[in-house]
Amino acid sequence: MHKALHPYSKEHITVDEYIREFGREGISEKTTRPRCFLCKSGLFIRALSTPNSSGHFSHFPTNAYCPSKATSGLPYLGLYPRKPNQENAIRLKSLFSKNWQKHFLKLKDLAPGLHINEFKEVIKAASRERIWEYAELQEFQLPYVFSTLIDFPSTNSIFFDKKYVRKCWFRFWFDSSVKQYEDLWIYRTEPLTLTRAWYKQPQRGKPTLDDFMDAYSVNITSDFLNNSNLPSPYVINTIQPWIEQIFSGSVENPRLN
């Protein structure tokens, strides 16, 4: 990680900024260690002596669970609802089919330069992961959950004026209290937030924590459902027939071709 949380505040600091304030010895004291954005655990500085490098922050091997350490980067996949609820699935799919434009714009707000193909990909992923079947999942939570289903590389974003609109690789997680989607509904003393992180776009493959540049928290609200804005006519004319096709006949078994 190239940035972390300040030991005492919500400020984001670089390795150089940390060393200027606390010295290299600050890491040895738990109370002055930089902290992870997600799990809030203390970090250490890695590769500080590497030539042409100012080092980066990294988790201690014994740290507790943190979604950012998942090998795939997508820690919630393949877990599925323990008690699937088909009634809620039908309700959610019906609401989504009606309001997909609002969900598209919210996801675009989270992942700048959202491409139509990325939107289609998250809908397909939602059905593969049986997201609709979570009994307590509400419509307003859908775009936040969608954002955690796939990665958003720069090279998958809209290509405009000979360049990609999204400059970095984006990835989303809930805080470390959420190990699977059913944990979204557990009691918590602080409001649940979504972490939006971005990485340097790697030359090949997926980014690692060494490519982690920065992150910030996004509040989870239902405000977007009251938004009267619309996507562009091109987006509507392209996605609407696709939505009608995959949910045609029955929202119980969408045809995701």
N, C-alpha and C positions, 0 to 999 in steps of 0.2 A: 504494500500500500504506500502510495506517495504522500498521502495525507491521513491524519487520524484526528480523533478528538483530543483537545487539550485535557490534561489531567484534572483540572478543576472547573472547567466551563464547557460551553457548547461550541466554542470556537474550533475551527479546523486549522491544524498546523502541519507544516512540512517538517522533514527531518532537520533541516538547517535551522528552522525557527525553534524547534524543540531544543536542540543543542545550545543555541544562544541563550535560552532561558534557563535550562536545567543542567547543561553540561552532559557529557557522555555518562557521567556517574548517576544521573537521575533515574536511569532504567533500573538500577539496583534497588531502589526503594519503591515498594508497591504504591505508595501514596503519590508518587510523582511520575508514574508511567503514563505514556500516551494510551488512549483507549480506542477500541474498535467501535465503529459506528453502530454495528448491529448488536453485538453481544456485550459491549461495554467492558470487556475484559482487558487487562493490561497487555501491552505489546512490547516487543523489543525491536532494536534497530539491526537490520541485516545488511550485509555487503557494504558496510561503511568504509572498509579499507580497499574496496575494489577501485582500480584506476578509473578516472573519469566518471565516478559515480558518487553521489552524496548519500547512497544507501536508501533503504525503504523500511517501512514498518512491517512486522510480521507477528503472527500469533505464537505464543509459547506452545510447545508440543502438548503440554498437559492442560491447555485451556479447555473449558467446557464447550458444548455444542455451539457452533456458529454457522448459519446457512452459507456464509461467504466462502467457507472452506470446502464445500461440496465439490467433489472432483468434476462433476458435469456442469457445475454452476447452477443446476436446477434441482434443488434438494427435495422438492415436494412431489416429484413425478413418480408414478407407479405405485402409489399407496392406496388410492381408491377409497370410497366411503365404506365405513364398517357396517353402517345400517342404511343402505340406499333407500331413498324415498321417491318412488315414481310419481306420486302426486305433485310433489314439489318440482320435480323435473319437468313435468308437463306445464306447470304454471310458469316456471322460469323461461322455458323455451318460447312459450307464447308471448310473454312480456318482452323478451329479447327480440323476437321477430318483429314485434310492433315498434320497438324503440331502438333498433340497431344503429340508427344514425347518431343518436346521443352517445351510445357506447363507443362508436367509432371515433367521435370527436374527443371523448375523454381519453381513450387510449392514445390518440394522436397527441394530446396534451402531455401525456406521460412520456411517450416515445416520439420525439420530434421527427418529422419526415416520414411518418408511418406510411408504408406502401400498402396498396390494396391487397397484395399477395400476403403480406404479414398479417393483416386483419383476418384473411381467410384461414391462414395457418393457425392462429390462436383459436378460432372457432372449431377447427378440426381437432386441435389438441384438447380443447374442453370436452369434446365428446369422447375422445380416446380415454381421457382421464376420468370420465364420468362425473365431471364437475357439477352438471345440472342436478345430480341425484343427492347432493348434500341436503339433509332435511332442514337445516337452519340457514342455509345460504339465501341471502336476499338479493333482489335485482341490483341495487346500487353497489353491491360488492363485486359484481361481475367483472368490470374492467380492471379492477385492482388485482383480482385473481388471474385474469387473462394475462396481465403483464408478467406474471411469474412463470408462465407456461413455456415461454420460448425466450431465446436471446434475441437482441436487436442489434446486429452488426451494422456498422456504417454502410457497408456495401449492399445491404438489403433495403436501404431506404430509398426514397424518391431521388431520381437522378435528374437534376435541373441545372441548366446553364453550364453543362460539361463538368458537373461535380455532384457528389452526393450531399443531400441536405443535412443528414446526420453526420457529424464529424467524428464521433467516437462510438465505441461498442457499449450499448446500454444493457443493464441487467437489473432485475427487481427482486427484492425479498421482503417478507415481513420480519418483524424483530425476532430475536432468538427464542422467544417464548413459543413460537409457532414452528413445530417440527413436522406438522402435517396440517392439511386444511381444516380438519375438525378442531384444531386448537384455536381457530379464529374466534370461537364462541366461548372460550373459557373466561372465567372472571379474571380481570386484571385491574391493578390499582391505577395504571396510567392508560390513556387512550391508545388503541392500536394504531400504529403507523406503518406505512410502506416505505422502504428505503430504495431510493433510486441511485444506482451506482453507475459510473462510467469508467471505461478502460481505454488505454491506447489500442487502436486497431492493430492487431498482430499481422505480420506478413502472411502467416498461415496458421490454421487451427484456431482453437479458442484461446482467449486471454487467460492468464493466470493471475494470482494475487500480486505478482511482481508488476503487472501492467495496470493494477488498480490505481486510478488517479484521484477520485474524490466521490463523495456521496452526500445526499441530504434526505431528510425525511419528508414524506408527503402525507398530509392529513387525509383520512378516509371519510368522505362525506357523500351525501346523496344530492348535493346541489346541482350536479350536472344534469340530472333528470328533469330539472325545471328550465334548462337552457333551450331557447327557441332557435338557436343557430342551426344551420344545415351544412352538411358537406357540399363540395362542389357538385354541379350537375353530372359531371363525368363520373365521380365516385358513386353517386346515387344510381345512375343508369347502369353502372357496371356491377355493383354489389346487389342491388335490389332483386334482379332476376335470379341471382345465385342464392340469395336467402330464401326466396320463394321456392326454388327448386329443391334445396336440401331439406327444407321443412315442409315440403308439399305433402298433402294428404293427411299427415299426422306428425305432430311435434314429438311424438313418443320415440320415433325411430328416424331421425334425420338421415338423408342420403348424402354422405360426405364424399362426393366424387370430385 
